[in-house]
Amino acid sequence: MSKKNIKSEGGFVFSTNPNFNIENENEAVETLPPNEQKLKVWLEKNHRGGKTASVIKDFIGNEEDLEQLAKVLKNKCGTGGSAKDGEIIIQGDHREKIIKLLQDMGYAAKKAGG
């Protein structure tokens, strides 16, 4: 019997239903084309040890495309960051530069929040 990661199985631990199947909701997430994406760029300072970060939210697509976009943005801004859960986090306040880069790439991006 092989062990499975509970989180990868949607959090299910046990079912009494003999016909129970775990449905994977994240199977085929299609990435919307850039002209259909409406991204918001936020500035966040909370939970970051007093450091600021530019956060790009509302990306609709798979994790690979999110990682690729994050890589391009981090490269152009010359800083570090990460991409997960549909958000891209870029270290520092680069909102204006990020918005310009995203718009040049065809995304509908605007400043939001802080």
N, C-alpha and C positions, 0 to 999 in steps of 0.2 A: 504494500500500500504506500503510495507516494504522498508526501506532505505537500499541501498547497498553501500559498499565501492567502490568508483570509481577505485582505484588502483587495487583492487581484480578483477575487471571486465575488466582489460586491458586498463584502461584509457578512455573508451568510456562513453560519457555523453548522447548523443542523436542520434538517427538514424531515417530518414524518411522512410526507407525501412520497410514495414510491415512484411516481411519474414526474417528480420535480426536476426541472432543468434550469441551470443558471444561465440567464440571458446576459450576454455581454453587450452593454449599451454603447460602448465606445468603438465598435467594430470599424465602421466606414464613415468617418467624419470627413466630409469634403470641404476643402478650403475654398471660400468664396473668392472670386477675382478681386484684385485691388480696388477697382472702381465701385464695387458693391460693399466694401468694408467701410464702416464708420468708426474710426478709432478715436479714443479720447486720451489725451496726455495729461497726467496729473503730476503734481509735486508732492511727495510724501516725506515726512520727517519722523513720524511715529514708528516705534519699534525698530529703530535703526541705529541706536546708540548716538543720537544727536546728529547723524549725518543725513544729508538730503539724497533723494533718489527720484529720478523721473520714471513714472510708471505708465506704460501704454496698455490700455484696457480695451475690452470688447473685440478682441481678435476672434474671428470665427474660422476655425480650420483645424487641421491636425497638428500634432506636436512637432513633427519634422519641419513643416513650413514655418511654424512659430519660432523654432530654434534657428532656422535659416535667416529669417527677418531680424531676429535678435543679434545674430552674428554680424550682419551687415551694419546695423545701427551702432553696435559697440565699436566696430572697426572705424566707422566714420566719425564717431564722437571721441575716439581715442581713449576709451575707458572700459571698465569692466561692467559686468551685469549678469543677469540670468533670465531664463524664460521658463515659466511653468504655469499650469492652471489657466491658460488663456491670457496671461499677462507677461509683459516684458519689463524687466526692471533694469534701468541704466543708472549707474552710480553718478551722482552729481545733478545739478540743475542744468539740463541740456534741452529744455522744452522747446525753445524757439528753433534750435537746430534740428531736433527730431521732427517737429511739425513740417519744416521745410523739406527735409529728406523724404518723409512719407508722402508729401504732396507731389514731389518730383517723381516718386515711384508710382503714382497713380492712386494712392489711398486718399480717402476723405478723412483728414485728421484735423482736430481742433483742440485748443487748450480747455481744460475743464478743472473743476475743483480748486485746490489751493494754489 
